[in-house]
Amino acid sequence: MKRKTKMEKTKKLISRSFSEGLTQLWRNKFLSVMTIGLGALILILLNLVFSVQYFAEKSLQDIESRADFSIALRENFDGFELEALQNDLSKFDVETKVLEAHQFNDFPLPPRLYLKFRDISQVSDILETIKNPRYVDIIAAWDTDGERDFVNVISKLLSLRKNVERAAQILIILFIIGGVLLVINTFRLVIFSRKNEIFIARLVGADPEFIMGPFVFEGAFLGFLASILSIVIFVFLLREVTIFPGAAIFLHLWNNIFMWEVLAAIIVGMFGAWLAVRKYLFGKLQ
């Protein structure tokens, strides 16, 4: 019986908080609209970061899938040594293939070891393995200039990927912090105008959950509405920007980002409201 009474009390508390949260959202129309708009702007910028990150990653993967290198072999190379080399290369994520000698018009092509890299971060290690003195008898003249140019291109691609990932992480953290601060400042303004109501509620013995509930639900509504608005606007903008592969980016965001973004916006709204309200619940009112 006691457990049932507690459950009923919790349901009533949630129901009241939900209703009062909507009422407060409507009561503070101007502040709510401004908060939702600024929150949506932050989330739109965040979606832009996710889109650029995805676009850069897909572009690099496309380049990575076409990264290959050919190494000339001696005419009468030792098959056993070649198998040993291929065995050493098997520990890397690389595809190897021996191309036979070929006569191209008047230009003879020697047999070649064809390398297709599946992970461009391993390029330097793979080439160093091939340059092992053990395999000098099967490798013909080494193309030093070609190797240097190829490694330089790969290094720039890896640097680009690292910088994009780092920039994305920093921006994500900044936007999340900005969202929390936005919600906190919004509720500070709301609560400052209603601190006398909170003070009276405390004087008559209202539980902290009873006072805080509507504000927390209001924060959840603000986060939810801001996230939905940002998704609608961003999808519209994605259709207008022809530089990005809009359909692929939308599917990526829909499958991996949007759901978590809505949930995170709700949690940020609730957390910001809780931080703003707790000062007046457990601190001294001036």
C-alpha positions as a Python dict, from the first residue, in 0.01 Angstrom:
ca = {
    (1, 'M'): (0, 0, 0),
    (2, 'K'): (281, 238, 95),
    (3, 'R'): (462, 159, -231),
    (4, 'K'): (144, 223, -429),
    (5, 'T'): (93, 555, -253),
    (6, 'K'): (451, 657, -333),
    (7, 'M'): (402, 568, -701),
    (8, 'E'): (81, 769, -717),
    (9, 'K'): (257, 1063, -554),
    (10, 'T'): (538, 1040, -809),
    (11, 'K'): (290, 1027, -1099),
    (12, 'K'): (107, 1332, -965),
    (13, 'L'): (436, 1515, -923),
    (14, 'I'): (541, 1437, -1280),
    (15, 'S'): (197, 1528, -1415),
    (16, 'R'): (198, 1859, -1228),
    (17, 'S'): (556, 1938, -1331),
    (18, 'F'): (471, 1863, -1694),
    (19, 'S'): (165, 2088, -1688),
    (20, 'E'): (334, 2371, -1496),
    (21, 'G'): (639, 2347, -1720),
    (22, 'L'): (425, 2408, -2030),
    (23, 'T'): (245, 2691, -1853),
    (24, 'Q'): (572, 2859, -1756),
    (25, 'L'): (702, 2812, -2109),
    (26, 'W'): (400, 3000, -2242),
    (27, 'R'): (408, 3260, -1963),
    (28, 'N'): (765, 3358, -2055),
    (29, 'K'): (695, 3366, -2430),
    (30, 'F'): (959, 3622, -2531),
    (31, 'L'): (1236, 3465, -2323),
    (32, 'S'): (1136, 3116, -2435),
    (33, 'V'): (1139, 3212, -2805),
    (34, 'M'): (1480, 3378, -2769),
    (35, 'T'): (1622, 3076, -2586),
    (36, 'I'): (1481, 2831, -2839),
    (37, 'G'): (1616, 3043, -3125),
    (38, 'L'): (1966, 3074, -2978),
    (39, 'G'): (1967, 2706, -2884),
    (40, 'A'): (1863, 2613, -3239),
    (41, 'L'): (2145, 2831, -3377),
    (42, 'I'): (2399, 2652, -3158),
    (43, 'L'): (2267, 2313, -3271),
    (44, 'I'): (2266, 2419, -3639),
    (45, 'L'): (2634, 2513, -3608),
    (46, 'L'): (2696, 2182, -3433),
    (47, 'N'): (2525, 1995, -3719),
    (48, 'L'): (2741, 2189, -3963),
    (49, 'V'): (3051, 2068, -3778),
    (50, 'F'): (2924, 1708, -3792),
    (51, 'S'): (2854, 1748, -4166),
    (52, 'V'): (3199, 1889, -4244),
    (53, 'Q'): (3359, 1615, -4036),
    (54, 'Y'): (3160, 1346, -4220),
    (55, 'F'): (3231, 1502, -4561),
    (56, 'A'): (3605, 1525, -4489),
    (57, 'E'): (3616, 1167, -4359),
    (58, 'K'): (3431, 1030, -4662),
    (59, 'S'): (3656, 1225, -4900),
    (60, 'L'): (3966, 1092, -4727),
    (61, 'Q'): (3827, 738, -4735),
    (62, 'D'): (3765, 777, -5108),
    (63, 'I'): (4124, 890, -5161),
    (64, 'E'): (4244, 615, -4929),
    (65, 'S'): (4063, 350, -5134),
    (66, 'R'): (4257, 464, -5443),
    (67, 'A'): (4598, 498, -5277),
    (68, 'D'): (4841, 263, -5450),
    (69, 'F'): (5212, 233, -5523),
    (70, 'S'): (5410, 19, -5765),
    (71, 'I'): (5764, -107, -5705),
    (72, 'A'): (5979, -240, -5988),
    (73, 'L'): (6115, -592, -5937),
    (74, 'R'): (6427, -748, -6085),
    (75, 'E'): (6380, -960, -6396),
    (76, 'N'): (6483, -1287, -6231),
    (77, 'F'): (6377, -1220, -5874),
    (78, 'D'): (6385, -1491, -5610),
    (79, 'G'): (6030, -1617, -5560),
    (80, 'F'): (6109, -1735, -5207),
    (81, 'E'): (6229, -1387, -5104),
    (82, 'L'): (5920, -1231, -5262),
    (83, 'E'): (5697, -1461, -5059),
    (84, 'A'): (5891, -1363, -4746),
    (85, 'L'): (5833, -995, -4829),
    (86, 'Q'): (5461, -1053, -4885),
    (87, 'N'): (5447, -1242, -4558),
    (88, 'D'): (5605, -944, -4378),
    (89, 'L'): (5353, -713, -4542),
    (90, 'S'): (5060, -932, -4435),
    (91, 'K'): (5072, -779, -4086),
    (92, 'F'): (4966, -448, -4244),
    (93, 'D'): (4632, -358, -4397),
    (94, 'V'): (4757, -363, -4756),
    (95, 'E'): (4678, -564, -5069),
    (96, 'T'): (4977, -694, -5267),
    (97, 'K'): (4985, -822, -5620),
    (98, 'V'): (5271, -916, -5857),
    (99, 'L'): (5227, -768, -6205),
    (100, 'E'): (5414, -947, -6485),
    (101, 'A'): (5652, -773, -6723),
    (102, 'H'): (5473, -595, -7004),
    (103, 'Q'): (5573, -432, -7330),
    (104, 'F'): (5392, -102, -7369),
    (105, 'N'): (5456, 14, -7727),
    (106, 'D'): (5835, 65, -7732),
    (107, 'F'): (5860, 97, -7356),
    (108, 'P'): (5923, -224, -7159),
    (109, 'L'): (5771, -244, -6812),
    (110, 'P'): (5955, -474, -6568),
    (111, 'P'): (5764, -700, -6326),
    (112, 'R'): (5619, -493, -6045),
    (113, 'L'): (5490, -536, -5693),
    (114, 'Y'): (5158, -353, -5675),
    (115, 'L'): (5050, -219, -5336),
    (116, 'K'): (4698, -99, -5259),
    (117, 'F'): (4677, 68, -4917),
    (118, 'R'): (4361, 21, -4712),
    (119, 'D'): (4497, 229, -4424),
    (120, 'I'): (4709, 524, -4535),
    (121, 'S'): (4844, 574, -4182),
    (122, 'Q'): (5058, 261, -4242),
    (123, 'V'): (5221, 384, -4564),
    (124, 'S'): (5554, 485, -4410),
    (125, 'D'): (5588, 160, -4214),
    (126, 'I'): (5506, -49, -4522),
    (127, 'L'): (5761, 128, -4740),
    (128, 'E'): (6026, 97, -4470),
    (129, 'T'): (5957, -278, -4453),
    (130, 'I'): (6007, -307, -4830),
    (131, 'K'): (6337, -115, -4810),
    (132, 'N'): (6475, -374, -4568),
    (133, 'P'): (6825, -475, -4690),
    (134, 'R'): (6705, -836, -4691),
    (135, 'Y'): (6497, -766, -5004),
    (136, 'V'): (6758, -572, -5202),
    (137, 'D'): (6800, -868, -5440),
    (138, 'I'): (6437, -863, -5555),
    (139, 'I'): (6379, -487, -5568),
    (140, 'A'): (6507, -303, -5876),
    (141, 'A'): (6610, 64, -5871),
    (142, 'W'): (6414, 236, -5591),
    (143, 'D'): (6212, 539, -5700),
    (144, 'T'): (6323, 778, -5422),
    (145, 'D'): (6153, 1084, -5572),
    (146, 'G'): (5828, 897, -5628),
    (147, 'E'): (5834, 763, -5272),
    (148, 'R'): (5901, 1108, -5125),
    (149, 'D'): (5617, 1271, -5322),
    (150, 'F'): (5376, 989, -5234),
    (151, 'V'): (5463, 1000, -4863),
    (152, 'N'): (5428, 1381, -4858),
    (153, 'V'): (5078, 1361, -5006),
    (154, 'I'): (4978, 1092, -4756),
    (155, 'S'): (5123, 1295, -4466),
    (156, 'K'): (4917, 1599, -4568),
    (157, 'L'): (4602, 1388, -4588),
    (158, 'L'): (4666, 1241, -4242),
    (159, 'S'): (4735, 1589, -4103),
    (160, 'L'): (4411, 1715, -4255),
    (161, 'R'): (4214, 1430, -4100),
    (162, 'K'): (4373, 1489, -3758),
    (163, 'N'): (4307, 1864, -3772),
    (164, 'V'): (3943, 1814, -3876),
    (165, 'E'): (3883, 1568, -3594),
    (166, 'R'): (4051, 1796, -3339),
    (167, 'A'): (3859, 2102, -3457),
    (168, 'A'): (3533, 1906, -3446),
    (169, 'Q'): (3598, 1790, -3089),
    (170, 'I'): (3683, 2142, -2970),
    (171, 'L'): (3376, 2294, -3138),
    (172, 'I'): (3147, 2024, -2999),
    (173, 'I'): (3273, 2093, -2645),
    (174, 'L'): (3236, 2470, -2692),
    (175, 'F'): (2882, 2439, -2827),
    (176, 'I'): (2776, 2208, -2543),
    (177, 'I'): (2920, 2449, -2285),
    (178, 'G'): (2750, 2738, -2467),
    (179, 'G'): (2416, 2556, -2458),
    (180, 'V'): (2443, 2490, -2084),
    (181, 'L'): (2536, 2853, -2012),
    (182, 'L'): (2248, 2974, -2231),
    (183, 'V'): (1994, 2766, -2037),
    (184, 'I'): (2140, 2866, -1701),
    (185, 'N'): (2125, 3237, -1784),
    (186, 'T'): (1770, 3200, -1916),
    (187, 'F'): (1649, 3039, -1594),
    (188, 'R'): (1836, 3288, -1382),
    (189, 'L'): (1627, 3561, -1544),
    (190, 'V'): (1307, 3360, -1504),
    (191, 'I'): (1373, 3261, -1144),
    (192, 'F'): (1488, 3607, -1039),
    (193, 'S'): (1143, 3741, -1123),
    (194, 'R'): (979, 3453, -933),
    (195, 'K'): (1210, 3408, -637),
    (196, 'N'): (944, 3538, -400),
    (197, 'E'): (714, 3254, -511),
    (198, 'I'): (990, 3002, -447),
    (199, 'F'): (1060, 3158, -107),
    (200, 'I'): (692, 3134, -8),
    (201, 'A'): (677, 2772, -127),
    (202, 'R'): (977, 2692, 91),
    (203, 'L'): (820, 2867, 390),
    (204, 'V'): (504, 2654, 369),
    (205, 'G'): (716, 2336, 357),
    (206, 'A'): (700, 2240, -12),
    (207, 'D'): (946, 1967, -110),
    (208, 'P'): (1240, 2073, -332),
    (209, 'E'): (1116, 1830, -601),
    (210, 'F'): (774, 1998, -597),
    (211, 'I'): (931, 2340, -657),
    (212, 'M'): (1202, 2231, -898),
    (213, 'G'): (993, 1995, -1116),
    (214, 'P'): (822, 2259, -1336),
    (215, 'F'): (1152, 2436, -1404),
    (216, 'V'): (1327, 2112, -1499),
    (217, 'F'): (1043, 2018, -1736),
    (218, 'E'): (1049, 2368, -1882),
    (219, 'G'): (1421, 2320, -1951),
    (220, 'A'): (1343, 1986, -2116),
    (221, 'F'): (1078, 2151, -2338),
    (222, 'L'): (1320, 2428, -2436),
    (223, 'G'): (1588, 2175, -2530),
    (224, 'F'): (1342, 1958, -2723),
    (225, 'L'): (1193, 2247, -2922),
    (226, 'A'): (1535, 2395, -2996),
    (227, 'S'): (1664, 2060, -3127),
    (228, 'I'): (1358, 1997, -3346),
    (229, 'L'): (1373, 2350, -3487),
    (230, 'S'): (1746, 2315, -3559),
    (231, 'I'): (1692, 1985, -3744),
    (232, 'V'): (1415, 2131, -3962),
    (233, 'I'): (1618, 2442, -4049),
    (234, 'F'): (1938, 2246, -4108),
    (235, 'V'): (1768, 1998, -4343),
    (236, 'F'): (1632, 2294, -4540),
    (237, 'L'): (1981, 2452, -4555),
    (238, 'L'): (2134, 2118, -4656),
    (239, 'R'): (1909, 2113, -4963),
    (240, 'E'): (2038, 2456, -5067),
    (241, 'V'): (2410, 2385, -5023),
    (242, 'T'): (2520, 2199, -5335),
    (243, 'I'): (2883, 2159, -5222),
    (244, 'F'): (2791, 1881, -4979),
    (245, 'P'): (2636, 1545, -5075),
    (246, 'G'): (2310, 1638, -4903),
    (247, 'A'): (2141, 1297, -4919),
    (248, 'A'): (2440, 1110, -4776),
    (249, 'I'): (2492, 1366, -4499),
    (250, 'F'): (2123, 1363, -4408),
    (251, 'L'): (2122, 983, -4380),
    (252, 'H'): (2437, 994, -4167),
    (253, 'L'): (2289, 1256, -3934),
    (254, 'W'): (1950, 1082, -3924),
    (255, 'N'): (2100, 744, -3838),
    (256, 'N'): (2376, 858, -3602),
    (257, 'I'): (2330, 1215, -3478),
    (258, 'F'): (1976, 1356, -3467),
    (259, 'M'): (1832, 1119, -3209),
    (260, 'W'): (2124, 1170, -2971),
    (261, 'E'): (2118, 1542, -3039),
    (262, 'V'): (1753, 1570, -2931),
    (263, 'L'): (1825, 1364, -2619),
    (264, 'A'): (2136, 1568, -2537),
    (265, 'A'): (1945, 1897, -2584),
    (266, 'I'): (1676, 1778, -2343),
    (267, 'I'): (1936, 1671, -2085),
    (268, 'V'): (2127, 2000, -2123),
    (269, 'G'): (1801, 2193, -2075),
    (270, 'M'): (1712, 1997, -1763),
    (271, 'F'): (2064, 2022, -1622),
    (272, 'G'): (2082, 2396, -1685),
    (273, 'A'): (1746, 2449, -1519),
    (274, 'W'): (1849, 2237, -1220),
    (275, 'L'): (2174, 2433, -1175),
    (276, 'A'): (1989, 2764, -1192),
    (277, 'V'): (1711, 2663, -951),
    (278, 'R'): (1912, 2483, -685),
    (279, 'K'): (2070, 2811, -566),
    (280, 'Y'): (1725, 2932, -459),
    (281, 'L'): (1621, 2600, -312),
    (282, 'F'): (1919, 2533, -92),
    (283, 'G'): (2084, 2872, -58),
    (284, 'K'): (1983, 3185, 128),
    (285, 'L'): (1742, 3422, -40),
    (286, 'Q'): (1841, 3786, -28),
}
